[in-house]
Amino acid sequence: MKPSERFFKLYKLINIGVISKMKYKNLLKPTVTILLSFILLFIFSACSQNDGSSEIPDPPANSDESINMVSGDYQFVVNHDNTITITKYTGQDISIEIPGEIDGKKVTAIGHTPERIGAFEYCTTLTSVVIPEGVTEIQDNAFYYCTKLTSVVIPEGVTKILDNAFYSCHNLKEITIPASVTVIWHCAFADCPNLQSVYFEGDAPQTGNYLFDLTFPTIYYHEGSDGWTNPWYGRATEIY
């Protein structure tokens, strides 16, 4: 008997009041087995879709419950530690220096909206940006598809550059990664076809998948730093 037939038969028997305890047990047992199998399969599938992300959990800086606030061209949330995550830039400036403080609170992350739209995502007029000291995380999609971006200053103190942070920054030619960065996650510099040089000030970071997908830079690092190989994730390396 098909599972759908079992459900229909069970429903019919219950409604007409003729199901006995023994019949109920016999009929319910295979149905429960099928339901449990589907539940276990769903849990396994959900976990497998998040392959590797358990090692680097998403930062808890902003959530659906956070109150989005506005100061000038910036939208932001106040984190639990009274610091700020910038969630959206609404201006049209070509060159910007992101403020290190807003309303007297330190900016510690360049983040995204609850819908995971990056703070500067699709800012297609932006050509240069200076990230302030005090920022520790450049979160998912932060500068996604900033196609005219040519210059980015990342300060010492940033520790994580997360998923798709600089994805499709088509005109970015070089970038320096400070020694404080220990994690660069999935697709952070993917589809940056003109990125020719990436300068690392410290040891090789932990990386996610497709870090330089469709991007072919030379990787430069200091002699004596750890974790570097040639090639490194399929890209040529040199000491500088």
N, C-alpha and C positions, 0 to 999 in steps of 0.2 A: 504494500500500500504506500502511495506517495505521501510525503510529509503534509502537503496541502490537504489530502484526503483525511489524514489523521486529525488535523486541526478542525476540519469541517465536521467530522464524525463526533469528535469530543464536544464541540460546540452544540451540535444537535442533541446529543444525549443529555448534556447538562440541562438544556432548555426544556426537554420533555420530562426530565426528572426520573429517568430509568437507569441511570448509570449506577452500578454497584461499586462498592469499595474495591473489590478484586478487579473488576473490569477497568476501573479508573486507574489503578496501579499499572496494569498491563498496557493500557493505552498510553499513559503518560510517560512511562519509562523511555521509549524510543524518542518521544518528542523532546523531553528534557535533554537527552543526549545530543540531539541535533542542535538544540538551542545553545548548549554549552560549547559545542564545537564551533559554532559561528562566533560566539563571544570570544573564545580563545584565539580564533583566527584573526578577528578584528584587532585585538590587543597586540598580537604579534606583528601585524601589518603596520600598525601605527608606530610601533617602536622601530621597525626596520626603516621607515621613511625618514627617521631622524638620525641616520647613521653618522656617528662621530660627534654629534652635537652635545652628547652627555659629557664629553670631556671639557667643553667650554660652554657653560650654560649662558643663555641670553642674559644680558645685564638687566637688572630689575629697576632701571632708572625711571622709566615711565610706563604707565599702564592705562587701561581703559578707565580706571577710577581716578586718575590724576586730573587735576583741574588745569586746563590750558589757559595760560595768561599771556598778556601782550605787553611788549615794551618797544615802541618804535616799529622797526621792520622785523622784529623777532617775536615768535611765539615760543613759549617755554613752559616747563613744569618744574615745580619745586620738589626735590627728592626728599626722602625720609631724613637724610642727614643735613637738610637745609641748604643743599647745593642746587645748582640749576642744570637741567638738560635742555638745550635748545632743540625744539622740535620742528620749527618751520621758519624759513626766511622768506619774507614777502616783498623785499625790495627789488630794484632793477640795476643796482650798481654793478659796474664792470669789475672794479677792484675793491675788496673789502678787508678790513681787519675785524675779526669777530671779537666782540667785547669780552674781557676777562671777568667782568662782574655785571650783573643786572640787578637793580634794586638792592644793592649792597650785598648780594649773595654771589658766591664764586661759581663761575661756569666750569663744570667738570666733564661734560659730555656733549658731543655733537650727535644728536639722536635722530628720532623719527616720530611720526604721528602714531597713534594707536593702530592705524591701518598699515603701518610700516612704510609710509611714504617718507623718504629721507628729508632731512632738514633743508638741504639745498638741491634736492632731486629736480632735474629738468630746469636748473637755472642756466639756460643756454646762452646767456649774455656774459656770464661770469668768466673772467680771464685769470684773475689771481686772487688768492685768499691766504690770509695769515691766521692760523689757529693760535689762540692765546695760551700762555703758560698757565698751568693749573688744570687744563683738560687732560683727562686720563684715558678717555675712550672715544674713538671715532666709530660710531655704531652703524648698524645695517643701513645700506643705501644712502649714507649721508651725502655723498656727492655724485650719486648715480646720474649718468647721462649729462654731466656738465661738459658738453662737447667742445666748448671753446677754452676750457681751463688749461692754462699753460704753466702756471706756477702755484705750488702749494708749499707753505712752510708749516712743518709739523714740529712742535716743541718737544724738548726733553721732558719726560714725565708721562707722555702718552704710553700706555702699556698694551692696548688692544686696538687693532684695526679690523673691524668685523665684516660680515658678509656684504659683498658688492659695494664696499665703501666708495671706491673710485671706478666702478664699472662704467665702461664706455666713455671715459674721458679722452676723447679721440685726439686732442691736441697736446696732451701732457707728454713732454719729451724727457724729463728727468725728475727724480724725486729723491730726497734724502730721508732715510728712516733712522730716527734716533736710537741710541743704545738701550733706552728704557723699554722699547717695544719687544714684547715676548710672544705675542700672538698676532698673526695675520691670517684671517679666516677666509672662508670659501669665496672665490671669484673676486677678491678685493681689488685686483688690478687687471681683471679680464677685459678683453676687447678694448685695449688701449694701444692701437696699432702703431702709434708714433713714439711710444715710450721706449727710449733707447738705452737709458742708464738708470739703475737703481743703486743708490749708495747706502750701504748699511754701516752704521757707526758701532754696532755691537755684535754679539753672537747671533748665529742663525736662529730665527724665531720658530716657534711651533706654527705650522701652517695647515690650512684646510685644503680642500680639493680645488682644482682648476684655478689656482692662484693667478697664473699668468696665461690663462687660456686666450688664444688669439693675440697674444702679446709676446714680443721676443726681445726683451732687453738683455744687456750685459749686466751681471750682478757684480758689484764692487764691494769688497770688504777689507777690513784692516788686518794686517798680519798679526797673528797671535790670538785672534778671536776664534771661538769654537763653533763647530757644527757645520762648517762649510765644506762642500765637495765641488768637484768640477767634472761634469755639469752639476748644477743644483736645481732639482726639479725640472730638468731638461733644458736649463738655460746656462749659457757660458758664464764662468766667474773669473774675476781677476782681482789681485791685491792692489790696493791704492793707498 
